[in-house]
């Protein structure tokens, strides 16, 4: 991946939208446990050559950033 984009773009990672966060995690502030519980559902929605990022929270504070993506090859 080459950088971060606002919209899904080849070769870039994109933050999930609030709508997608709510759909997948039932919250706009997922925890690391939420991430691992839904990891395969998240990964299945990613197109080749693209990636996503999700800010993970601990005690309602941003704590980590999770990335998932698929290579071109």
PDB file of N, H, CA, C and O in Angstrom:
ATOM      1  N   UNK A   1       0.840  -1.164   0.000  1.00  0.00           N
ATOM      2  CA  UNK A   1       0.000   0.000   0.000  1.00  0.00           C
ATOM      3  C   UNK A   1       0.894   1.239   0.000  1.00  0.00           C
ATOM      4  O   UNK A   1       1.967   1.267   0.602  1.00  0.00           O
ATOM      5  N   UNK A   2       0.414   2.239  -0.687  1.00  0.00           N
ATOM      6  H   UNK A   2      -0.458   2.216  -1.176  1.00  0.00           H
ATOM      7  CA  UNK A   2       1.219   3.451  -0.895  1.00  0.00           C
ATOM      8  C   UNK A   2       0.863   4.597   0.049  1.00  0.00           C
ATOM      9  O   UNK A   2       1.661   5.517   0.226  1.00  0.00           O
ATOM     10  N   UNK A   3      -0.322   4.554   0.657  1.00  0.00           N
ATOM     11  H   UNK A   3      -0.971   3.807   0.514  1.00  0.00           H
ATOM     12  CA  UNK A   3      -0.724   5.642   1.532  1.00  0.00           C
ATOM     13  C   UNK A   3      -2.156   5.477   1.989  1.00  0.00           C
ATOM     14  O   UNK A   3      -2.737   4.398   1.879  1.00  0.00           O
ATOM     15  N   UNK A   4      -2.719   6.557   2.504  1.00  0.00           N
ATOM     16  H   UNK A   4      -2.247   7.434   2.594  1.00  0.00           H
ATOM     17  CA  UNK A   4      -4.088   6.569   3.013  1.00  0.00           C
ATOM     18  C   UNK A   4      -4.942   7.459   2.120  1.00  0.00           C
ATOM     19  O   UNK A   4      -4.536   8.564   1.761  1.00  0.00           O
ATOM     20  N   UNK A   5      -6.126   6.972   1.766  1.00  0.00           N
ATOM     21  H   UNK A   5      -6.455   6.074   2.058  1.00  0.00           H
ATOM     22  CA  UNK A   5      -7.052   7.728   0.927  1.00  0.00           C
ATOM     23  C   UNK A   5      -8.393   7.875   1.638  1.00  0.00           C
ATOM     24  O   UNK A   5      -8.726   7.080   2.517  1.00  0.00           O
ATOM     25  N   UNK A   6      -9.149   8.881   1.261  1.00  0.00           N
ATOM     26  H   UNK A   6      -8.878   9.526   0.547  1.00  0.00           H
ATOM     27  CA  UNK A   6     -10.484   9.091   1.822  1.00  0.00           C
ATOM     28  C   UNK A   6     -11.479   8.094   1.223  1.00  0.00           C
ATOM     29  O   UNK A   6     -12.328   7.546   1.926  1.00  0.00           O
ATOM     30  N   UNK A   7     -11.356   7.870  -0.096  1.00  0.00           N
ATOM     31  H   UNK A   7     -10.666   8.315  -0.667  1.00  0.00           H
ATOM     32  CA  UNK A   7     -12.222   6.924  -0.805  1.00  0.00           C
ATOM     33  C   UNK A   7     -11.401   5.726  -1.244  1.00  0.00           C
ATOM     34  O   UNK A   7     -10.189   5.832  -1.436  1.00  0.00           O
ATOM     35  N   UNK A   8     -12.063   4.581  -1.403  1.00  0.00           N
ATOM     36  H   UNK A   8     -13.047   4.495  -1.248  1.00  0.00           H
ATOM     37  CA  UNK A   8     -11.350   3.387  -1.842  1.00  0.00           C
ATOM     38  C   UNK A   8     -10.636   3.648  -3.159  1.00  0.00           C
ATOM     39  O   UNK A   8     -11.243   4.034  -4.158  1.00  0.00           O
ATOM     40  N   UNK A   9      -9.330   3.425  -3.126  1.00  0.00           N
ATOM     41  H   UNK A   9      -8.837   3.111  -2.314  1.00  0.00           H
ATOM     42  CA  UNK A   9      -8.472   3.662  -4.273  1.00  0.00           C
ATOM     43  C   UNK A   9      -7.448   2.538  -4.332  1.00  0.00           C
ATOM     44  O   UNK A   9      -6.927   2.115  -3.300  1.00  0.00           O
ATOM     45  N   UNK A  10      -7.161   2.056  -5.528  1.00  0.00           N
ATOM     46  H   UNK A  10      -7.584   2.399  -6.366  1.00  0.00           H
ATOM     47  CA  UNK A  10      -6.171   0.996  -5.694  1.00  0.00           C
ATOM     48  C   UNK A  10      -4.837   1.412  -5.090  1.00  0.00           C
ATOM     49  O   UNK A  10      -4.382   2.539  -5.285  1.00  0.00           O
ATOM     50  N   UNK A  11      -4.214   0.496  -4.357  1.00  0.00           N
ATOM     51  H   UNK A  11      -4.583  -0.420  -4.199  1.00  0.00           H
ATOM     52  CA  UNK A  11      -2.909   0.745  -3.773  1.00  0.00           C
ATOM     53  C   UNK A  11      -2.920   1.584  -2.507  1.00  0.00           C
ATOM     54  O   UNK A  11      -1.861   1.966  -2.008  1.00  0.00           O
ATOM     55  N   UNK A  12      -4.104   1.874  -1.982  1.00  0.00           N
ATOM     56  H   UNK A  12      -4.963   1.563  -2.387  1.00  0.00           H
ATOM     57  CA  UNK A  12      -4.218   2.733  -0.793  1.00  0.00           C
ATOM     58  C   UNK A  12      -5.061   2.038   0.288  1.00  0.00           C
ATOM     59  O   UNK A  12      -5.874   1.163  -0.009  1.00  0.00           O
ATOM     60  N   UNK A  13      -4.849   2.441   1.534  1.00  0.00           N
ATOM     61  H   UNK A  13      -4.188   3.151   1.775  1.00  0.00           H
ATOM     62  CA  UNK A  13      -5.740   2.008   2.612  1.00  0.00           C
ATOM     63  C   UNK A  13      -6.746   3.123   2.870  1.00  0.00           C
ATOM     64  O   UNK A  13      -6.440   4.306   2.715  1.00  0.00           O
ATOM     65  N   UNK A  14      -7.943   2.727   3.262  1.00  0.00           N
ATOM     66  H   UNK A  14      -8.191   1.766   3.388  1.00  0.00           H
ATOM     67  CA  UNK A  14      -9.038   3.664   3.475  1.00  0.00           C
ATOM     68  C   UNK A  14      -9.680   3.394   4.831  1.00  0.00           C
ATOM     69  O   UNK A  14      -9.937   2.233   5.151  1.00  0.00           O
ATOM     70  N   UNK A  15      -9.947   4.405   5.632  1.00  0.00           N
ATOM     71  H   UNK A  15      -9.738   5.348   5.372  1.00  0.00           H
ATOM     72  CA  UNK A  15     -10.674   4.174   6.885  1.00  0.00           C
ATOM     73  C   UNK A  15     -12.089   3.678   6.573  1.00  0.00           C
ATOM     74  O   UNK A  15     -12.701   4.103   5.593  1.00  0.00           O
ATOM     75  N   UNK A  16     -12.596   2.787   7.406  1.00  0.00           N
ATOM     76  H   UNK A  16     -12.099   2.441   8.202  1.00  0.00           H
ATOM     77  CA  UNK A  16     -13.982   2.363   7.244  1.00  0.00           C
ATOM     78  C   UNK A  16     -14.903   3.533   7.566  1.00  0.00           C
ATOM     79  O   UNK A  16     -14.594   4.347   8.435  1.00  0.00           O
ATOM     80  N   UNK A  17     -16.021   3.617   6.875  1.00  0.00           N
ATOM     81  H   UNK A  17     -16.272   2.955   6.168  1.00  0.00           H
ATOM     82  CA  UNK A  17     -17.001   4.675   7.131  1.00  0.00           C
ATOM     83  C   UNK A  17     -17.723   4.397   8.447  1.00  0.00           C
ATOM     84  O   UNK A  17     -17.711   3.270   8.943  1.00  0.00           O
ATOM     85  N   UNK A  18     -18.348   5.425   9.007  1.00  0.00           N
ATOM     86  H   UNK A  18     -18.357   6.340   8.604  1.00  0.00           H
ATOM     87  CA  UNK A  18     -19.135   5.241  10.231  1.00  0.00           C
ATOM     88  C   UNK A  18     -20.230   4.215  10.003  1.00  0.00           C
ATOM     89  O   UNK A  18     -20.516   3.394  10.875  1.00  0.00           O
ATOM     90  N   UNK A  19     -20.838   4.264   8.832  1.00  0.00           N
ATOM     91  H   UNK A  19     -20.606   4.931   8.124  1.00  0.00           H
ATOM     92  CA  UNK A  19     -21.907   3.315   8.496  1.00  0.00           C
ATOM     93  C   UNK A  19     -21.384   1.872   8.525  1.00  0.00           C
ATOM     94  O   UNK A  19     -22.032   0.978   9.069  1.00  0.00           O
ATOM     95  N   UNK A  20     -20.213   1.662   7.937  1.00  0.00           N
ATOM     96  H   UNK A  20     -19.686   2.388   7.495  1.00  0.00           H
ATOM     97  CA  UNK A  20     -19.632   0.319   7.907  1.00  0.00           C
ATOM     98  C   UNK A  20     -19.204  -0.126   9.300  1.00  0.00           C
ATOM     99  O   UNK A  20     -19.393  -1.285   9.667  1.00  0.00           O
ATOM    100  N   UNK A  21     -18.628   0.792  10.079  1.00  0.00           N
ATOM    101  H   UNK A  21     -18.475   1.734   9.781  1.00  0.00           H
ATOM    102  CA  UNK A  21     -18.266   0.455  11.462  1.00  0.00           C
ATOM    103  C   UNK A  21     -19.491  -0.012  12.243  1.00  0.00           C
ATOM    104  O   UNK A  21     -19.442  -1.017  12.953  1.00  0.00           O
ATOM    105  N   UNK A  22     -20.587   0.726  12.104  1.00  0.00           N
ATOM    106  H   UNK A  22     -20.627   1.542  11.527  1.00  0.00           H
ATOM    107  CA  UNK A  22     -21.811   0.363  12.818  1.00  0.00           C
ATOM    108  C   UNK A  22     -22.371  -0.978  12.330  1.00  0.00           C
ATOM    109  O   UNK A  22     -22.851  -1.785  13.127  1.00  0.00           O
ATOM    110  N   UNK A  23     -22.305  -1.202  11.044  1.00  0.00           N
ATOM    111  H   UNK A  23     -21.915  -0.547  10.397  1.00  0.00           H
ATOM    112  CA  UNK A  23     -22.807  -2.454  10.479  1.00  0.00           C
ATOM    113  C   UNK A  23     -21.993  -3.653  10.977  1.00  0.00           C
ATOM    114  O   UNK A  23     -22.561  -4.673  11.367  1.00  0.00           O
ATOM    115  N   UNK A  24     -20.671  -3.528  10.963  1.00  0.00           N
ATOM    116  H   UNK A  24     -20.209  -2.700  10.646  1.00  0.00           H
ATOM    117  CA  UNK A  24     -19.801  -4.638  11.351  1.00  0.00           C
ATOM    118  C   UNK A  24     -19.675  -4.815  12.863  1.00  0.00           C
ATOM    119  O   UNK A  24     -19.798  -5.922  13.387  1.00  0.00           O
ATOM    120  N   UNK A  25     -19.429  -3.709  13.545  1.00  0.00           N
ATOM    121  H   UNK A  25     -19.328  -2.810  13.119  1.00  0.00           H
ATOM    122  CA  UNK A  25     -19.081  -3.780  14.964  1.00  0.00           C
ATOM    123  C   UNK A  25     -20.183  -3.327  15.914  1.00  0.00           C
ATOM    124  O   UNK A  25     -20.069  -3.508  17.126  1.00  0.00           O
ATOM    125  N   UNK A  26     -21.252  -2.738  15.372  1.00  0.00           N
ATOM    126  H   UNK A  26     -21.345  -2.591  14.387  1.00  0.00           H
ATOM    127  CA  UNK A  26     -22.356  -2.195  16.181  1.00  0.00           C
ATOM    128  C   UNK A  26     -21.918  -1.027  17.046  1.00  0.00           C
ATOM    129  O   UNK A  26     -22.567  -0.706  18.042  1.00  0.00           O
ATOM    130  N   UNK A  27     -20.812  -0.391  16.665  1.00  0.00           N
ATOM    131  H   UNK A  27     -20.285  -0.651  15.856  1.00  0.00           H
ATOM    132  CA  UNK A  27     -20.284   0.778  17.359  1.00  0.00           C
ATOM    133  C   UNK A  27     -19.357   1.528  16.419  1.00  0.00           C
ATOM    134  O   UNK A  27     -18.817   0.949  15.476  1.00  0.00           O
ATOM    135  N   UNK A  28     -19.174   2.810  16.674  1.00  0.00           N
ATOM    136  H   UNK A  28     -19.612   3.281  17.440  1.00  0.00           H
ATOM    137  CA  UNK A  28     -18.191   3.593  15.920  1.00  0.00           C
ATOM    138  C   UNK A  28     -16.815   3.526  16.569  1.00  0.00           C
ATOM    139  O   UNK A  28     -15.842   4.051  16.029  1.00  0.00           O
ATOM    140  N   UNK A  29     -16.737   2.878  17.733  1.00  0.00           N
ATOM    141  H   UNK A  29     -17.528   2.452  18.172  1.00  0.00           H
ATOM    142  CA  UNK A  29     -15.477   2.787  18.480  1.00  0.00           C
ATOM    143  C   UNK A  29     -15.170   1.327  18.827  1.00  0.00           C
ATOM    144  O   UNK A  29     -15.275   0.929  19.987  1.00  0.00           O
ATOM    145  N   UNK A  30     -14.795   0.539  17.834  1.00  0.00           N
ATOM    146  H   UNK A  30     -14.709   0.861  16.892  1.00  0.00           H
ATOM    147  CA  UNK A  30     -14.521  -0.871  18.102  1.00  0.00           C
ATOM    148  C   UNK A  30     -13.254  -1.062  18.941  1.00  0.00           C
ATOM    149  O   UNK A  30     -12.319  -0.264  18.879  1.00  0.00           O
ATOM    150  N   UNK A  31     -13.252  -2.124  19.714  1.00  0.00           N
ATOM    151  H   UNK A  31     -14.012  -2.772  19.764  1.00  0.00           H
ATOM    152  CA  UNK A  31     -12.084  -2.502  20.510  1.00  0.00           C
ATOM    153  C   UNK A  31     -11.258  -3.519  19.718  1.00  0.00           C
ATOM    154  O   UNK A  31     -11.676  -3.982  18.657  1.00  0.00           O
ATOM    155  N   UNK A  32     -10.100  -3.853  20.241  1.00  0.00           N
ATOM    156  H   UNK A  32      -9.760  -3.477  21.103  1.00  0.00           H
ATOM    157  CA  UNK A  32      -9.287  -4.881  19.588  1.00  0.00           C
ATOM    158  C   UNK A  32     -10.039  -6.216  19.561  1.00  0.00           C
ATOM    159  O   UNK A  32      -9.961  -6.956  18.580  1.00  0.00           O
ATOM    160  N   UNK A  33     -10.755  -6.513  20.624  1.00  0.00           N
ATOM    161  H   UNK A  33     -10.818  -5.912  21.421  1.00  0.00           H
ATOM    162  CA  UNK A  33     -11.541  -7.753  20.651  1.00  0.00           C
ATOM    163  C   UNK A  33     -12.619  -7.733  19.573  1.00  0.00           C
ATOM    164  O   UNK A  33     -12.843  -8.749  18.915  1.00  0.00           O
ATOM    165  N   UNK A  34     -13.290  -6.600  19.378  1.00  0.00           N
ATOM    166  H   UNK A  34     -13.107  -5.774  19.913  1.00  0.00           H
ATOM    167  CA  UNK A  34     -14.278  -6.468  18.295  1.00  0.00           C
ATOM    168  C   UNK A  34     -13.617  -6.762  16.949  1.00  0.00           C
ATOM    169  O   UNK A  34     -14.167  -7.484  16.118  1.00  0.00           O
ATOM    170  N   UNK A  35     -12.432  -6.191  16.750  1.00  0.00           N
ATOM    171  H   UNK A  35     -11.985  -5.604  17.426  1.00  0.00           H
ATOM    172  CA  UNK A  35     -11.693  -6.379  15.497  1.00  0.00           C
ATOM    173  C   UNK A  35     -11.464  -7.865  15.216  1.00  0.00           C
ATOM    174  O   UNK A  35     -11.773  -8.351  14.128  1.00  0.00           O
ATOM    175  N   UNK A  36     -10.922  -8.580  16.199  1.00  0.00           N
ATOM    176  H   UNK A  36     -10.670  -8.185  17.083  1.00  0.00           H
ATOM    177  CA  UNK A  36     -10.616  -9.990  15.976  1.00  0.00           C
ATOM    178  C   UNK A  36     -11.886 -10.830  15.842  1.00  0.00           C
ATOM    179  O   UNK A  36     -11.883 -11.844  15.144  1.00  0.00           O
ATOM    180  N   UNK A  37     -12.958 -10.427  16.495  1.00  0.00           N
ATOM    181  H   UNK A  37     -12.960  -9.604  17.062  1.00  0.00           H
ATOM    182  CA  UNK A  37     -14.226 -11.157  16.348  1.00  0.00           C
ATOM    183  C   UNK A  37     -14.798 -11.022  14.941  1.00  0.00           C
ATOM    184  O   UNK A  37     -15.479 -11.932  14.468  1.00  0.00           O
ATOM    185  N   UNK A  38     -14.538  -9.914  14.268  1.00  0.00           N
ATOM    186  H   UNK A  38     -13.985  -9.175  14.652  1.00  0.00           H
ATOM    187  CA  UNK A  38     -15.098  -9.641  12.941  1.00  0.00           C
ATOM    188  C   UNK A  38     -14.043  -9.605  11.833  1.00  0.00           C
ATOM    189  O   UNK A  38     -14.340  -9.207  10.707  1.00  0.00           O
ATOM    190  N   UNK A  39     -12.831 -10.013  12.145  1.00  0.00           N
ATOM    191  H   UNK A  39     -12.590 -10.337  13.060  1.00  0.00           H
ATOM    192  CA  UNK A  39     -11.727  -9.892  11.194  1.00  0.00           C
ATOM    193  C   UNK A  39     -12.047 -10.496   9.823  1.00  0.00           C
ATOM    194  O   UNK A  39     -11.820  -9.850   8.800  1.00  0.00           O
ATOM    195  N   UNK A  40     -12.568 -11.718   9.789  1.00  0.00           N
ATOM    196  H   UNK A  40     -12.753 -12.243  10.620  1.00  0.00           H
ATOM    197  CA  UNK A  40     -12.813 -12.369   8.500  1.00  0.00           C
ATOM    198  C   UNK A  40     -13.946 -11.699   7.739  1.00  0.00           C
ATOM    199  O   UNK A  40     -13.924 -11.666   6.509  1.00  0.00           O
ATOM    200  N   UNK A  41     -14.929 -11.170   8.442  1.00  0.00           N
ATOM    201  H   UNK A  41     -14.947 -11.197   9.442  1.00  0.00           H
ATOM    202  CA  UNK A  41     -16.000 -10.420   7.770  1.00  0.00           C
ATOM    203  C   UNK A  41     -15.431  -9.147   7.162  1.00  0.00           C
ATOM    204  O   UNK A  41     -15.822  -8.758   6.062  1.00  0.00           O
ATOM    205  N   UNK A  42     -14.522  -8.503   7.857  1.00  0.00           N
ATOM    206  H   UNK A  42     -14.204  -8.820   8.751  1.00  0.00           H
ATOM    207  CA  UNK A  42     -13.871  -7.293   7.339  1.00  0.00           C
ATOM    208  C   UNK A  42     -13.034  -7.661   6.120  1.00  0.00           C
ATOM    209  O   UNK A  42     -13.147  -7.032   5.068  1.00  0.00           O
ATOM    210  N   UNK A  43     -12.196  -8.678   6.267  1.00  0.00           N
ATOM    211  H   UNK A  43     -12.104  -9.189   7.122  1.00  0.00           H
ATOM    212  CA  UNK A  43     -11.280  -9.069   5.200  1.00  0.00           C
ATOM    213  C   UNK A  43     -12.036  -9.502   3.939  1.00  0.00           C
ATOM    214  O   UNK A  43     -11.591  -9.210   2.829  1.00  0.00           O
ATOM    215  N   UNK A  44     -13.150 -10.178   4.089  1.00  0.00           N
ATOM    216  H   UNK A  44     -13.512 -10.415   4.991  1.00  0.00           H
ATOM    217  CA  UNK A  44     -13.933 -10.634   2.936  1.00  0.00           C
ATOM    218  C   UNK A  44     -14.486  -9.481   2.107  1.00  0.00           C
ATOM    219  O   UNK A  44     -14.801  -9.669   0.931  1.00  0.00           O
ATOM    220  N   UNK A  45     -14.610  -8.290   2.695  1.00  0.00           N
ATOM    221  H   UNK A  45     -14.354  -8.138   3.650  1.00  0.00           H
ATOM    222  CA  UNK A  45     -15.151  -7.145   1.981  1.00  0.00           C
ATOM    223  C   UNK A  45     -14.116  -6.293   1.264  1.00  0.00           C
ATOM    224  O   UNK A  45     -14.457  -5.263   0.683  1.00  0.00           O
ATOM    225  N   UNK A  46     -12.855  -6.713   1.300  1.00  0.00           N
ATOM    226  H   UNK A  46     -12.579  -7.550   1.772  1.00  0.00           H
ATOM    227  CA  UNK A  46     -11.777  -5.921   0.702  1.00  0.00           C
ATOM    228  C   UNK A  46     -11.469  -6.442  -0.701  1.00  0.00           C
ATOM    229  O   UNK A  46     -11.329  -7.646  -0.915  1.00  0.00           O
ATOM    230  N   UNK A  47     -11.368  -5.524  -1.641  1.00  0.00           N
ATOM    231  H   UNK A  47     -11.482  -4.545  -1.467  1.00  0.00           H
ATOM    232  CA  UNK A  47     -11.009  -5.883  -3.010  1.00  0.00           C
ATOM    233  C   UNK A  47      -9.496  -6.001  -3.148  1.00  0.00           C
ATOM    234  O   UNK A  47      -8.746  -5.399  -2.379  1.00  0.00           O
ATOM    235  N   UNK A  48      -9.055  -6.777  -4.131  1.00  0.00           N
ATOM    236  H   UNK A  48      -9.665  -7.265  -4.755  1.00  0.00           H
ATOM    237  CA  UNK A  48      -7.614  -6.941  -4.390  1.00  0.00           C
ATOM    238  C   UNK A  48      -6.966  -5.585  -4.669  1.00  0.00           C
ATOM    239  O   UNK A  48      -7.529  -4.731  -5.355  1.00  0.00           O
ATOM    240  N   UNK A  49      -5.769  -5.420  -4.117  1.00  0.00           N
ATOM    241  H   UNK A  49      -5.312  -6.114  -3.560  1.00  0.00           H
ATOM    242  CA  UNK A  49      -5.027  -4.191  -4.335  1.00  0.00           C
ATOM    243  C   UNK A  49      -5.489  -3.021  -3.476  1.00  0.00           C
ATOM    244  O   UNK A  49      -5.087  -1.880  -3.704  1.00  0.00           O
ATOM    245  N   UNK A  50      -6.327  -3.304  -2.496  1.00  0.00           N
ATOM    246  H   UNK A  50      -6.654  -4.231  -2.311  1.00  0.00           H
ATOM    247  CA  UNK A  50      -6.844  -2.244  -1.620  1.00  0.00           C
ATOM    248  C   UNK A  50      -6.715  -2.666  -0.159  1.00  0.00           C
ATOM    249  O   UNK A  50      -6.497  -3.840   0.142  1.00  0.00           O
ATOM    250  N   UNK A  51      -6.852  -1.707   0.733  1.00  0.00           N
ATOM    251  H   UNK A  51      -7.029  -0.754   0.489  1.00  0.00           H
ATOM    252  CA  UNK A  51      -6.767  -2.004   2.152  1.00  0.00           C
ATOM    253  C   UNK A  51      -7.668  -1.092   2.954  1.00  0.00           C
ATOM    254  O   UNK A  51      -8.173  -0.086   2.457  1.00  0.00           O
ATOM    255  N   UNK A  52      -7.858  -1.466   4.199  1.00  0.00           N
ATOM    256  H   UNK A  52      -7.448  -2.284   4.602  1.00  0.00           H
ATOM    257  CA  UNK A  52      -8.665  -0.647   5.115  1.00  0.00           C
ATOM    258  C   UNK A  52      -7.893  -0.458   6.415  1.00  0.00           C
ATOM    259  O   UNK A  52      -6.975  -1.212   6.739  1.00  0.00           O
ATOM    260  N   UNK A  53      -8.294   0.565   7.139  1.00  0.00           N
ATOM    261  H   UNK A  53      -9.040   1.177   6.876  1.00  0.00           H
ATOM    262  CA  UNK A  53      -7.761   0.766   8.482  1.00  0.00           C
ATOM    263  C   UNK A  53      -8.917   1.057   9.421  1.00  0.00           C
ATOM    264  O   UNK A  53      -9.929   1.645   9.039  1.00  0.00           O
ATOM    265  N   UNK A  54      -8.735   0.625  10.661  1.00  0.00           N
ATOM    266  H   UNK A  54      -7.913   0.147  10.971  1.00  0.00           H
ATOM    267  CA  UNK A  54      -9.748   0.840  11.698  1.00  0.00           C
ATOM    268  C   UNK A  54      -9.037   1.304  12.962  1.00  0.00           C
ATOM    269  O   UNK A  54      -8.103   0.646  13.422  1.00  0.00           O
ATOM    270  N   UNK A  55      -9.461   2.414  13.520  1.00  0.00           N
ATOM    271  H   UNK A  55     -10.219   2.949  13.146  1.00  0.00           H
ATOM    272  CA  UNK A  55      -8.938   2.872  14.805  1.00  0.00           C
ATOM    273  C   UNK A  55      -9.609   2.026  15.887  1.00  0.00           C
ATOM    274  O   UNK A  55     -10.835   1.930  15.938  1.00  0.00           O
ATOM    275  N   UNK A  56      -8.802   1.419  16.742  1.00  0.00           N
ATOM    276  H   UNK A  56      -7.806   1.497  16.700  1.00  0.00           H
ATOM    277  CA  UNK A  56      -9.312   0.581  17.830  1.00  0.00           C
ATOM    278  C   UNK A  56      -9.220   1.346  19.145  1.00  0.00           C
ATOM    279  O   UNK A  56      -8.281   2.108  19.371  1.00  0.00           O
ATOM    280  N   UNK A  57     -10.192   1.134  19.990  1.00  0.00           N
ATOM    281  H   UNK A  57     -10.955   0.515  19.806  1.00  0.00           H
ATOM    282  CA  UNK A  57     -10.316   1.908  21.229  1.00  0.00           C
ATOM    283  C   UNK A  57     -10.157   1.038  22.469  1.00  0.00           C
ATOM    284  O   UNK A  57     -10.518  -0.139  22.477  1.00  0.00           O
ATOM    285  N   UNK A  58      -9.613   1.641  23.504  1.00  0.00           N
ATOM    286  H   UNK A  58      -9.320   2.597  23.498  1.00  0.00           H
ATOM    287  CA  UNK A  58      -9.566   1.077  24.853  1.00  0.00           C
ATOM    288  C   UNK A  58     -10.087   2.149  25.795  1.00  0.00           C
ATOM    289  O   UNK A  58      -9.578   3.270  25.803  1.00  0.00           O
ATOM    290  N   UNK A  59     -11.092   1.817  26.583  1.00  0.00           N
ATOM    291  H   UNK A  59     -11.506   0.907  26.576  1.00  0.00           H
ATOM    292  CA  UNK A  59     -11.683   2.782  27.514  1.00  0.00           C
ATOM    293  C   UNK A  59     -12.125   4.061  26.802  1.00  0.00           C
ATOM    294  O   UNK A  59     -11.926   5.169  27.301  1.00  0.00           O
ATOM    295  N   UNK A  60     -12.728   3.881  25.624  1.00  0.00           N
ATOM    296  H   UNK A  60     -12.889   2.981  25.219  1.00  0.00           H
ATOM    297  CA  UNK A  60     -13.263   4.988  24.824  1.00  0.00           C
ATOM    298  C   UNK A  60     -12.201   5.940  24.271  1.00  0.00           C
ATOM    299  O   UNK A  60     -12.536   7.016  23.775  1.00  0.00           O
ATOM    300  N   UNK A  61     -10.928   5.555  24.351  1.00  0.00           N
ATOM    301  H   UNK A  61     -10.656   4.681  24.753  1.00  0.00           H
ATOM    302  CA  UNK A  61      -9.835   6.366  23.818  1.00  0.00           C
ATOM    303  C   UNK A  61      -9.155   5.615  22.676  1.00  0.00           C
ATOM    304  O   UNK A  61      -8.992   4.398  22.764  1.00  0.00           O
ATOM    305  N   UNK A  62      -8.751   6.311  21.599  1.00  0.00           N
ATOM    306  H   UNK A  62      -8.884   7.300  21.528  1.00  0.00           H
ATOM    307  CA  UNK A  62      -8.018   5.642  20.525  1.00  0.00           C
ATOM    308  C   UNK A  62      -6.738   5.009  21.074  1.00  0.00           C
ATOM    309  O   UNK A  62      -5.981   5.658  21.797  1.00  0.00           O
ATOM    310  N   UNK A  63      -6.500   3.741  20.729  1.00  0.00           N
ATOM    311  H   UNK A  63      -7.114   3.214  20.143  1.00  0.00           H
ATOM    312  CA  UNK A  63      -5.344   3.043  21.282  1.00  0.00           C
ATOM    313  C   UNK A  63      -4.450   2.411  20.217  1.00  0.00           C
ATOM    314  O   UNK A  63      -3.228   2.388  20.365  1.00  0.00           O
ATOM    315  N   UNK A  64      -5.052   1.900  19.149  1.00  0.00           N
ATOM    316  H   UNK A  64      -6.045   1.918  19.029  1.00  0.00           H
ATOM    317  CA  UNK A  64      -4.297   1.211  18.102  1.00  0.00           C
ATOM    318  C   UNK A  64      -4.961   1.466  16.752  1.00  0.00           C
ATOM    319  O   UNK A  64      -6.096   1.934  16.672  1.00  0.00           O
ATOM    320  N   UNK A  65      -4.226   1.149  15.710  1.00  0.00           N
ATOM    321  H   UNK A  65      -3.303   0.769  15.775  1.00  0.00           H
ATOM    322  CA  UNK A  65      -4.792   1.169  14.361  1.00  0.00           C
ATOM    323  C   UNK A  65      -4.578  -0.211  13.765  1.00  0.00           C
ATOM    324  O   UNK A  65      -3.458  -0.720  13.734  1.00  0.00           O
ATOM    325  N   UNK A  66      -5.670  -0.813  13.290  1.00  0.00           N
ATOM    326  H   UNK A  66      -6.580  -0.399  13.316  1.00  0.00           H
ATOM    327  CA  UNK A  66      -5.604  -2.118  12.640  1.00  0.00           C
ATOM    328  C   UNK A  66      -5.684  -1.932  11.140  1.00  0.00           C
ATOM    329  O   UNK A  66      -6.440  -1.094  10.648  1.00  0.00           O
ATOM    330  N   UNK A  67      -4.903  -2.714  10.415  1.00  0.00           N
ATOM    331  H   UNK A  67      -4.289  -3.395  10.815  1.00  0.00           H
ATOM    332  CA  UNK A  67      -4.893  -2.667   8.956  1.00  0.00           C
ATOM    333  C   UNK A  67      -5.230  -4.047   8.415  1.00  0.00           C
ATOM    334  O   UNK A  67      -4.882  -5.062   9.019  1.00  0.00           O
ATOM    335  N   UNK A  68      -5.901  -4.080   7.289  1.00  0.00           N
ATOM    336  H   UNK A  68      -6.184  -3.256   6.799  1.00  0.00           H
ATOM    337  CA  UNK A  68      -6.138  -5.326   6.548  1.00  0.00           C
ATOM    338  C   UNK A  68      -6.154  -4.961   5.069  1.00  0.00           C
ATOM    339  O   UNK A  68      -6.631  -3.890   4.693  1.00  0.00           O
ATOM    340  N   UNK A  69      -5.639  -5.839   4.243  1.00  0.00           N
ATOM    341  H   UNK A  69      -5.252  -6.709   4.548  1.00  0.00           H
ATOM    342  CA  UNK A  69      -5.632  -5.563   2.822  1.00  0.00           C
ATOM    343  C   UNK A  69      -5.303  -6.808   2.015  1.00  0.00           C
ATOM    344  O   UNK A  69      -4.926  -7.847   2.559  1.00  0.00           O
ATOM    345  N   UNK A  70      -5.457  -6.675   0.702  1.00  0.00           N
ATOM    346  H   UNK A  70      -5.764  -5.831   0.261  1.00  0.00           H
ATOM    347  CA  UNK A  70      -5.138  -7.764  -0.212  1.00  0.00           C
ATOM    348  C   UNK A  70      -4.175  -7.271  -1.273  1.00  0.00           C
ATOM    349  O   UNK A  70      -4.357  -6.195  -1.842  1.00  0.00           O
ATOM    350  N   UNK A  71      -3.157  -8.059  -1.532  1.00  0.00           N
ATOM    351  H   UNK A  71      -3.009  -8.934  -1.070  1.00  0.00           H
ATOM    352  CA  UNK A  71      -2.179  -7.714  -2.559  1.00  0.00           C
ATOM    353  C   UNK A  71      -2.761  -7.912  -3.949  1.00  0.00           C
ATOM    354  O   UNK A  71      -3.783  -8.578  -4.118  1.00  0.00           O
ATOM    355  N   UNK A  72      -2.108  -7.334  -4.932  1.00  0.00           N
ATOM    356  H   UNK A  72      -1.278  -6.794  -4.795  1.00  0.00           H
ATOM    357  CA  UNK A  72      -2.530  -7.508  -6.324  1.00  0.00           C
ATOM    358  C   UNK A  72      -2.326  -8.924  -6.797  1.00  0.00           C
ATOM    359  O   UNK A  72      -3.137  -9.452  -7.558  1.00  0.00           O
ATOM    360  N   UNK A  73      -1.234  -9.555  -6.351  1.00  0.00           N
ATOM    361  H   UNK A  73      -0.575  -9.126  -5.733  1.00  0.00           H
ATOM    362  CA  UNK A  73      -0.913 -10.892  -6.858  1.00  0.00           C
ATOM    363  C   UNK A  73      -1.378 -11.998  -5.964  1.00  0.00           C
ATOM    364  O   UNK A  73      -1.171 -13.171  -6.275  1.00  0.00           O
TER     365      UNK A  73
END
